[in-house]
Amino acid sequence: MEKIKGKFGVFYQTADKVSVKTRDKLSLTKLSLEPRYSNRQTMPGALCPSEHSRIRSLGVAPHLFPSHPPTRSYFLLGFWRHSTCRSASILRLPFPSSVKRAGYIVDEALPKDFATCHQLSWLVVPMAEKRVEALEERLEGEVGKQRANVGSMNELWNPLEYFAVFDPRRVGHALRRKCSPLLDAELLSNASALSSNEWRAVPDIWKSATEKYGHRTALVDLYHDPPTELTYRQLEEDILDFSEGLRVVGLLPEEKIALFADNSCRWLVADQGTMATGAINVVRGTRASNDELVKIYNHSDSIALVVDNPEFFNRLAESLIARANIRFLVLLWGDKLFLNSEYTKDIQLYDFKEIIELGRESRLSLLSSSKKGEFHAIETIEPDDIATLMYTSGTSGMPKGVMLSHRNLLHQIKNLWENVPMVAGDRFLSMLPSWHAYERAAEYFTFSHGVEQVYTNVAKLKDDLKRYQPQYIISVPLVYETLYSSIHKQISSSSAARKFVALSLIRISLLYMEAKRIYEGKVLTRKKNQDPPIVALLCNLWGRVVAAILWPCHILGMKLVYCKIRSAIGISKAGISGGGSLPLHIDEFFEAIGVKLQNGYGLTETSPVVACRRPDNIVLGTVGYPLNFTEIMIVDLETGRPLPDGSKGIVKIRGPQVMNGYYKNESATGEAIDEDGWFNSGDIGWIVPKHSTGMSRRCGGMLVLEGRAKDTIVLSTGENVEPSGLEEAVMRSNLIQHIVVVGQDQRRLGALIVPNRDELLLAAKNRLLINDENSELSKDKMLNLLHEEVRNWTKDCSFHIGPIMIVDEPFTVKNGLMTPTMKVRRDKVIDLYKVEIANLFNFCYFFCETESLKCWYNKKCAVLKFEELLFFIYNDASNTNADHLKVSLFFFFLLNSKIIDMQ
């Protein structure tokens, strides 16, 4: 027996005891206390460990106690089985000399006399005096009953049902232990009741995956230190160890723990490890603003924090520490030594490896007990338990936390295969943030089928596509736009002859695919009545003839050009697109070169996938069929009345993937989900009518989206932006009368602004932009002032506004652009100015303070080479003061199918 001197007393350790991690921290899973007193007189209510007994924890809750508890005392609740009876006792502990953390005691706190007992179990809890008195009365009665009805010496008295009624926040929860039914099956006495495919919680997928694909590589993460490659078996072990490590340091079921990190192998382990404890993780990436992260942490009632690296924590700590309660901190990457000690002095710190080691040691002990037939009182996670809180992006004011249950996420895992038929050994390139609902559900699904996941990033995407040749890539439209631009840039940089051949073959292939869609019945239409048979026959014949004429050139393009493109980007089976609208020209281009793009649709509130194209029936312009067990209904925007196929309206969704609601926001939940379970997506769309013949015979039942009715803007990067916060900030300016932020499916935000002309003129005079006699302000100077004003008022916002357009006509109730309650009707404004909005993003606009440089170029005009443009700008700037020249370039040239990449 090893003797250990600690800060708070003396511990005695058996040979099979786990090692001590720090001077003040000791796990008491298997510990013997050496008796210092020979008096064996029995004392009522005394704890009675002998030199052969072992303290065994049934459910230690290592909460950090406050340094000066004002209203509570600390007690040691002891439960033991004697040779003839079971009993319990309560012992008051002096504070703080004998208690550092709940679950950690020292021998000096024990009474000076001992009585013989066996298999003592204990728990330290804070309780009020009156509760202790009531508990003692209850215990006395229950123990008396048990003494009179002792059935078997092997039966242990379970204190859970007796203590939960007195202090459920501390005692009841402290004794609880939850686990994933399949993943932790070895610790459950009824583990054989479930088969390996009966998933009841998300972490259950790892048990099935390990049994089927244990030796296969599960993930590759080469861009973190150290580089990591794990098999499915190794990944399952890490998840089990991490989950048990979290229990050891004090995480309890249903508690929330914030996971603020970017995608990596350790993010996945932390995510699944948290879920496996029955706790709820609250996820967000490191690029979010400090203010947003603090709001999320506090609103979610998180009790602990898992962060990516020391640099990120040090950035966040200044805003977070003073405004949040953090029980412990876990560092996924990097060394704890680089954490700012000023912010961590009162926080228990662990790195990833320490959590893994703590969990591994505890698991070995638990497994040893279970092999002896000693099973602990463990609850199992239920499908309707909340698995995660995911906060909507770009929130201002009070954020909305989407509560997703295990059932929600399991629906995605079980039902995506028909749309994405992955098989074991396929390779999937992961580059989206793992905290994004789209990427997250995709990862869970791919891992359940034995797929190898490779982590990459935007900077390494091009090289990794060529290096790993993935069968699948799952990403937002912006990534496919980037690939498209890169391909055209490479074609444009080749010789004149090669460029002519390549671009000509691409144009021919685009025409070929258009003709092919006609005879295959994949042309979209909103017409409810199908064409007469003779018309359908003629269209089919025409499509076949045109396709037959163009087919040889298309095949030639496949052999000469497209095969080289595909070998460079991989994606041999499909590219999955979601998180925003896929531009039609991108869709058509990849179809022409033989790369399948399966566009999907969903929201965070729907876990997220609602509909997705199927590989055997890809129809451009749609997001495919609804997933299994998913219902989609189109309703009238004003009346809410269901509309027939082909009619445009609000998309409503019902199915197992619809969220439980918004956390602590019942009013928002009631607005989003009606009493029949229909979720209002806020998106505008229509369902393709079903035709048995004609050009649209294979499109019936597919969903087509045409925009958003609600205010949330989805950028092409997949980010969601709530424009109200930006608009509210800008409206504080006296120079602006009205503003509508736009940018749906664009790379960045823009705005339509109705200026307050009188105030604008006054501001221009104050800044000496015009003289007192001049009552006119040029549009260039007006734009200058408005740009500066918008920047000043939105500098503290999470998103920023780029190009702006001045609207001459004010928004009024009379012209229908405002409601009777004086609210701007966003949908009406955007519809009225849709051409101008398109020009705002699709034109290249150069702006400077001098009027000599002002160029607008339409998509349809002739190609202007980038080098010529730079030469023009340079020559113009040389004739003016360079310090006053401001050039804003915010779009690529899209000219006659030729793209000049400005980046």
Secondary structure, 3 states (H helix, E strand, C coil): CEEEEECCEEEEECCCCCCCCECCECCCCCECCCCCCCCCCCCCCCCCCCCCCCECCCCCCCCECCCCCCCCEEEEEEEEECCCCEEEEEEEECCCCCCCECCCCCHHHCCCCCCCCEEEEEEEEEECHHHHHHHHHHHHHHHHHHHHCCCCCCCCCCCHHHHCCCCHHHHHHHCCCEECCCCCHHHCCCHHHCCCCCCCCHHHHHHHHHHHHCCCEEEEECCCCCCEEEEHHHHHHHHHHHHHHHHHCCCCCCCEEEEECCCCHHHHHHHHHHHHCCCEEEEECCCCCHHHHHHHHHHCCEEEEEECCHHHHHHHHHHHHHHCCCCEEEECCCCHHHCCHHHHCCCEEEEHHHHHHHHHHHHHHHHHHHHCCCCCCCEECCCCCEEEEEECCCCCCCCCEEEEEHHHHHHHHHHCCCCCCCCCCCEEEECCCCCCHHHHHHHHHHHCCCCEEEECCCCCHHHHHHHHCCCEEEECHHHHHHHHHHHHHHHHCCCHHHHHHHHHHHHHHHHHHHHHHHHHCCCCCCCCCCCCHHHHHHHHHHHHHHHHHHHHHHHHHHHHHHHHHHHHHCCCCEEEECCCCCCHHHHHHHHHCCCCEEEEEECHHHCCEEEECECCECCCCCCCEECCCCEEEEECCCCCCECCCCCCEEEEEECCCCCCEECCCHHHHHHHECCCCCEEEEEEEEECCCCCCCCCCCCCCCEEEEEECCCCEECCCCCEECHHHHHHHHCCCCCEEEEEEECCCCCCEEEEEEECHHHHHHHHHHCCCCCCCCCCCCHHHHHHHHHHHHHHHHCCCCCCEEEEEECCCCCCCCCCCECCCCCECHHHHHHHCHHHHHHHHHCEEECCCCCCCCEEECCCCCCCCHHHHHHHHHHHHHCCCHHHCCCCCCCCEEECCEEECCC
